[in-house]
Amino acid sequence: MILRGNDVVVIVGNEVISVAVDALRLAGSLEGSVSGMPSMRIGGVALDLVGIPLSEETLTKAKNSDDVFLGAVGWY
């Protein structure tokens, strides 16, 4: 699962997460272990979209994932 965050640090924004996710997908494909990586919102972006920074749906999916790739989170 990918929790992109909301660009709170100029150096580690969504563009960095996107490149890292591409690298993870490439590495997984080379190892034959590519699986779905759902992307959910967290932090200020989620607050704007659904009214809370961490929805029950996002939390449940994160808890049920084998791993979580978390981007920078904070106010924007």
Residue pairs with C-beta under 8 A, 6 or more apart in sequence:
1 37
1 38
1 39
1 40
1 61
1 62
1 65
1 67
1 68
1 69
2 17
2 21
2 37
2 38
2 39
2 40
2 68
2 69
2 71
3 39
3 40
3 41
3 42
3 58
3 62
3 68
3 69
3 70
3 71
3 73
4 14
4 17
4 39
4 40
4 41
4 42
4 45
4 71
5 14
5 17
5 42
5 43
5 45
5 70
5 71
5 72
5 73
5 74
6 14
6 41
6 42
6 43
6 44
6 45
6 71
6 72
6 73
6 74
6 76
7 13
7 14
7 72
7 76
8 43
8 44
8 72
8 73
8 74
8 75
8 76
9 72
12 71
12 72
13 71
13 72
14 71
16 71
17 69
17 71
20 69
21 37
21 69
24 37
24 69
25 34
25 37
28 34
28 35
37 69
38 61
40 46
40 55
40 57
40 58
40 61
40 62
41 49
41 50
41 58
42 53
42 54
42 58
42 70
42 71
42 73
43 53
43 54
43 73
43 74
43 75
43 76
44 53
44 74
44 75
44 76
45 76
46 52
46 53
46 54
46 55
46 58
47 53
53 73
62 68
